[in-house]
Amino acid sequence: MAIATTISLHLTPPYLRSLSSVSTKALFRSSCSFSVQPNTALRPAITPVLRSPRLCVSASSSMSIEAPDATSQLSFLDRKESGFLHFVKYHGLGNDFILVDNRDSVEPRVTPEQAVKLCDRNFGIGADGVIFVMPGVNGTDYTMRIFNSDGSEPEMCGNGVRCFAKFLTELNSLHGKQSFTIHTGAGLIVPEIQDDGKVRVDMGEPILRASDVPTKLPANQDQSVVKSRLNVDGINWNVTCVSMGNPHCVTFGTEESQDLRVDELNLADIGPKFEHHMVFPARINTEFVQVYSRSHLKMRVWERGAGATLACGTGACAVAVAAVLEGHADRTCTVDLPGGPLEIEWSEEDNHVYMTGPAEVVFYGSVPL
Ligand SMILES: N[C@@H](CCC[C@H](N)C(=O)O)C(=O)O
């Protein structure tokens, strides 16, 4: 019996219900010891932690209640012990991320190889990616970098940037309406936290030029790839390619059937065939879309570097743009994803895409690195 790892989870109330399953899974799968701290406040603060009993689950799977130790008195987000990674896990409609305060360095505190381990849902924390809050460049407030769960580094992440904005309010103890300028691999992104807690993000302009997406699919006269034929495993799909800084291939159906039933798709089979198709030199995120009406779409996604996820913000933006270009939808629509809806607007005024949706804390934790 090896006790190789200690992970502290600071759980908000809804997640306490899954305490026993979290502990049991971890104990049996990785021989770790877990200490779990019920916390009544969104941001861990001294008072609730001190008042809360501490549940300890040891490697022998016995449970005991302990008095909190001295470290509980520290504000969680101020912790800086070397050898440990302190993180906050967030999700945007079930697209989940490990958020790391990296404001003191331009080098990510986690390597791509470590990110793969941290994202593992059985042997790690479990997430679709690791996101770093870094110093801003060129006059921006902050820089966002992200590793996918396979360790690759995408240019942008829509759900991630909403989580990033919420994390910034935690780090800076801000409340109410806030807006930040964020430098990303896709250029300047501006999230704004609204009064209702949702985050509206100016995602910038979509990129349609085939060589910039990038795709080797033959382009139309205006250099875009709209409703073009893509053969995947003997089936001809109609696809529109859009970059939101990162590359997306959007399909509303095949040549035989324009009426896609997205719930019937075997994503694990078809997704990787799009992702690694030779016409996409940088690989691709693929969105499969069902049209309910001109203002209501439903999509499932296979993400580059992360597989089937519950939501993809850049994907939903690409879907809205593709839907307008193919004539399926108006410029403002609701996109239903497995994890919930996003509101998307492709503005005629400035050609920018605006995405609005939630971002929530899941738990606070520490892992040895
Ligand atoms: N889920 C994200 C997109 C994350 C990056 C993507 N996997 C890629 O490699 O481009 C989103 O919400 O946009």
PDBQT file of the ligand as one rigid body, heavy atoms in Angstrom, charges set to zero:
ROOT
HETATM    1  N1  LIG A 401     -13.357  23.560 -25.393  1.00  0.00    +0.000 N 
HETATM    2  C1  LIG A 401     -12.771  24.727 -25.906  1.00  0.00    +0.000 C 
HETATM    3  C2  LIG A 401     -11.796  24.549 -27.033  1.00  0.00    +0.000 C 
HETATM    4  C3  LIG A 401     -10.480  23.984 -26.505  1.00  0.00    +0.000 C 
HETATM    5  C4  LIG A 401      -9.408  23.895 -27.561  1.00  0.00    +0.000 C 
HETATM    6  C5  LIG A 401      -9.673  22.855 -28.600  1.00  0.00    +0.000 C 
HETATM    7  N2  LIG A 401      -9.686  21.531 -28.067  1.00  0.00    +0.000 N 
HETATM    8  C6  LIG A 401      -8.588  22.967 -29.692  1.00  0.00    +0.000 C 
HETATM    9  O1  LIG A 401      -7.617  22.183 -29.692  1.00  0.00    +0.000 OA
HETATM   10  O2  LIG A 401      -8.702  23.869 -30.529  1.00  0.00    +0.000 OA
HETATM   11  C7  LIG A 401     -13.778  25.827 -26.145  1.00  0.00    +0.000 C 
HETATM   12  O3  LIG A 401     -14.679  25.942 -25.312  1.00  0.00    +0.000 OA
HETATM   13  O4  LIG A 401     -13.639  26.613 -27.069  1.00  0.00    +0.000 OA
ENDROOT
TORSDOF 0
